[in-house]
Amino acid sequence: MDILYLLIPLSVVLVFLIGALFWWSVRSGQFDDLEGPGHRILDDD
């Protein structure tokens, strides 16, 4: 039972950390163009 006092806050902090990293990646444009690089390889200029 004592381990739950450690694991529950640790998991909440981990969820917020993952959420913050995901929010940062969306805001910085990491997911804007997922198909562009694949098409750019096929286009030979």
MDTraj code that builds the backbone (N, CA, C; nanometers):
import mdtraj as md
import numpy as np

residues = "MET ASP ILE LEU TYR LEU LEU ILE PRO LEU SER VAL VAL LEU VAL PHE LEU ILE GLY ALA LEU PHE TRP TRP SER VAL ARG SER GLY GLN PHE ASP ASP LEU GLU GLY PRO GLY HIS ARG ILE LEU ASP ASP ASP".split()
xyz = np.array([
    [0.0820, -0.1199, 0.0000],
    [0.0000, 0.0000, 0.0000],
    [0.0861, 0.1259, 0.0000],
    [0.2000, 0.1206, 0.0662],
    [0.2860, 0.2384, 0.0733],
    [0.3441, 0.2761, -0.0625],
    [0.3625, 0.1781, -0.1488],
    [0.4184, 0.2065, -0.2806],
    [0.3228, 0.2913, -0.3653],
    [0.1933, 0.2824, -0.3381],
    [0.0959, 0.3637, -0.4121],
    [0.1148, 0.5122, -0.3860],
    [0.1639, 0.5473, -0.2664],
    [0.1896, 0.6881, -0.2357],
    [0.3040, 0.7427, -0.3208],
    [0.3871, 0.6570, -0.3746],
    [0.4939, 0.6977, -0.4645],
    [0.4513, 0.6861, -0.6106],
    [0.3838, 0.5776, -0.6456],
    [0.3535, 0.5513, -0.7857],
    [0.2450, 0.6420, -0.8432],
    [0.1454, 0.6758, -0.7661],
    [0.0370, 0.7598, -0.8181],
    [0.0860, 0.9017, -0.8496],
    [0.1559, 0.9697, -0.7593],
    [0.2075, 1.1024, -0.7984],
    [0.3108, 1.0952, -0.9108],
    [0.3914, 0.9907, -0.9125],
    [0.4891, 0.9742, -1.0192],
    [0.4213, 0.9565, -1.1547],
    [0.3142, 0.8817, -1.1582],
    [0.2427, 0.8627, -1.2844],
    [0.1723, 0.9906, -1.3281],
    [0.1212, 1.0687, -1.2353],
    [0.0574, 1.1956, -1.2705],
    [0.1604, 1.2920, -1.3282],
    [0.2779, 1.2978, -1.2667],
    [0.3849, 1.3834, -1.3188],
    [0.4270, 1.3365, -1.4571],
    [0.4359, 1.2074, -1.4782],
    [0.4745, 1.1526, -1.6078],
    [0.3708, 1.1851, -1.7152],
    [0.2441, 1.1782, -1.6816],
    [0.1375, 1.2118, -1.7768],
    [0.1463, 1.3589, -1.8159],
    [0.1685, 1.4472, -1.7182],
    [0.1811, 1.5890, -1.7489],
    [0.3063, 1.6172, -1.8318],
    [0.4144, 1.5470, -1.8064],
    [0.5368, 1.5652, -1.8836],
    [0.5175, 1.5215, -2.0288],
    [0.4555, 1.4069, -2.0490],
    [0.4281, 1.3590, -2.1844],
    [0.3314, 1.4528, -2.2549],
    [0.2299, 1.5013, -2.1852],
    [0.1357, 1.5961, -2.2440],
    [0.2030, 1.7268, -2.2833],
    [0.2943, 1.7753, -2.1998],
    [0.3651, 1.8991, -2.2311],
    [0.4562, 1.8798, -2.3518],
    [0.5234, 1.7667, -2.3613],
    [0.6091, 1.7402, -2.4765],
    [0.5277, 1.7267, -2.6049],
    [0.4120, 1.6642, -2.5960],
    [0.3250, 1.6521, -2.7125],
    [0.2723, 1.7886, -2.7553],
    [0.2319, 1.8701, -2.6590],
    [0.1818, 2.0038, -2.6889],
    [0.2905, 2.0877, -2.7545],
    [0.4141, 2.0787, -2.7039],
    [0.5253, 2.1522, -2.7627],
    [0.5505, 2.1081, -2.9066],
    [0.5443, 1.9775, -2.9317],
    [0.5719, 1.9289, -3.0671],
    [0.4619, 1.9714, -3.1650],
    [0.3390, 1.9764, -3.1204],
    [0.2302, 2.0224, -3.2075],
    [0.2440, 2.1721, -3.2345],
    [0.2765, 2.2490, -3.1307],
    [0.2902, 2.3933, -3.1470],
    [0.4110, 2.4327, -3.2319],
    [0.5169, 2.3523, -3.2314],
    [0.6374, 2.3867, -3.3065],
    [0.6331, 2.3365, -3.4494],
    [0.5254, 2.2676, -3.4896],
    [0.5090, 2.2292, -3.6287],
    [0.5668, 2.0944, -3.6650],
    [0.5830, 2.0066, -3.5701],
    [0.6408, 1.8764, -3.5990],
    [0.5463, 1.7891, -3.6818],
    [0.4152, 1.8122, -3.6729],
    [0.3176, 1.7274, -3.7406],
    [0.2481, 1.7996, -3.8556],
    [0.3072, 1.9067, -3.9066],
    [0.2417, 1.9849, -4.0108],
    [0.2334, 1.9108, -4.1438],
    [0.3442, 1.8595, -4.1936],
    [0.3469, 1.7971, -4.3255],
    [0.4090, 1.6586, -4.3131],
    [0.3254, 1.5572, -4.3031],
    [0.3754, 1.4211, -4.2858],
    [0.4040, 1.3521, -4.4188],
    [0.3397, 1.3959, -4.5270],
    [0.3568, 1.3289, -4.6558],
    [0.4549, 1.4007, -4.7479],
    [0.4886, 1.5239, -4.7188],
    [0.5755, 1.6030, -4.8051],
    [0.7139, 1.5418, -4.8269],
    [0.7844, 1.5004, -4.7223],
    [0.9172, 1.4426, -4.7447],
    [0.9152, 1.3156, -4.8284],
    [0.8115, 1.2363, -4.8166],
    [0.8005, 1.1157, -4.8978],
    [0.7820, 1.1459, -5.0451],
    [0.7046, 1.2506, -5.0753],
    [0.6848, 1.2911, -5.2143],
    [0.8074, 1.3634, -5.2699],
    [0.8797, 1.4319, -5.1825],
    [0.9970, 1.5075, -5.2255],
    [1.1087, 1.4128, -5.2730],
    [1.1153, 1.2929, -5.2162],
    [1.2153, 1.1955, -5.2582],
    [1.1883, 1.1518, -5.4026],
    [1.0598, 1.1370, -5.4372],
    [1.0244, 1.0882, -5.5696],
    [1.0391, 1.1942, -5.6787],
    [1.0307, 1.3212, -5.6414],
    [1.0437, 1.4299, -5.7386],
    [1.1917, 1.4578, -5.7645],
    [1.2361, 1.4328, -5.8860],
    [1.3745, 1.4583, -5.9222],
    [1.3816, 1.5856, -6.0055],
    [1.4436, 1.6868, -5.9494],
    [1.4525, 1.8153, -6.0202],
    [1.5777, 1.8239, -6.1037],
])
top = md.Topology()
chain = top.add_chain()
for i, resn in enumerate(residues, 1):
    res = top.add_residue(resn, chain, resSeq=i)
    for name in ("N", "CA", "C"):
        top.add_atom(name, md.element.get_by_symbol(name[0]), res)
traj = md.Trajectory(xyz[None], top)
